[in-house]
């Protein structure tokens, strides 16, 4: 999605200046939250790392590209008092493995369904960030009976929805560098980050590529959400998504970027809970 040029991003992140505005910051990745249960699920030909927190109506949190499920720490604590919160590392990310199949949103959506089957979860709401938001929309397109509400933050439905040169943005470059260190610390293939980035960048260059008709077929309640200073997603594309998906809501979070859930978790969580619970 981001069309990352990894080597360029690393050079730029090394010389990045101190951020002056909230949307230019990259707060630390939250510390892992103790789970009620966790494990490695052997599903869809790979091993998926997952955690389950709390009890109640199921909500699955899907992280962005290059990241891992630890990024959702502040959202887990907000949701767990009233929900069964399921977090997972997407294939090839974090502690999850990958196989020889090319990365693709359909495949990663199928991974989510396979994990749901293993956990005995028939239907769940989805909160997705970036690639996770795209996977949420993919689920709404291809697995309509398995999803409830979709809170899609910083997602795109066409490759043209991504800004050119996003990897040159200092905040985004710092994120790419951080993701590399986190990959090395968590992955079963810690020296494979460059190959991982190359493979997932190929997906970002080609996917998603959904038609208006496909988006118009979505039946799930959807909020399309983004920060008003998103480094990666074009505002006009965010507005297009909300206008094309039937009855979708549009929410632009102020003074925040592609990393709003880290930059202002209280604001992000209020919006998330309002959508999921009507509160």
Buried (B, 14 or more C-beta within 10 A) or exposed (E): BBBBBBEBBBEBBEEBEEBEEBBBBBEEBBEEBEBEEBBBBEBBBBBBBBBBBBEEBBBBBBBBBBBBBBBBBBBBBBBBEBBBBBBBBBBBBBBBBBEEEEBBBBBBBBBBBBBBBBBEBEEBBBBBBBBBBBBBBBBBBBBEEBBBBBBBBBBBBBBEBBBEEBBBBBBBBBBBBBBBEBBEEBBEEEEBBEEBBEBBBBBBEEBBEBEEEBBEBBEBBBBBBBBEBBBBBBBEBBBBBBEBBEEBEBBBBEBBBBBBBBBBBEBBBBBBBEBBBEE
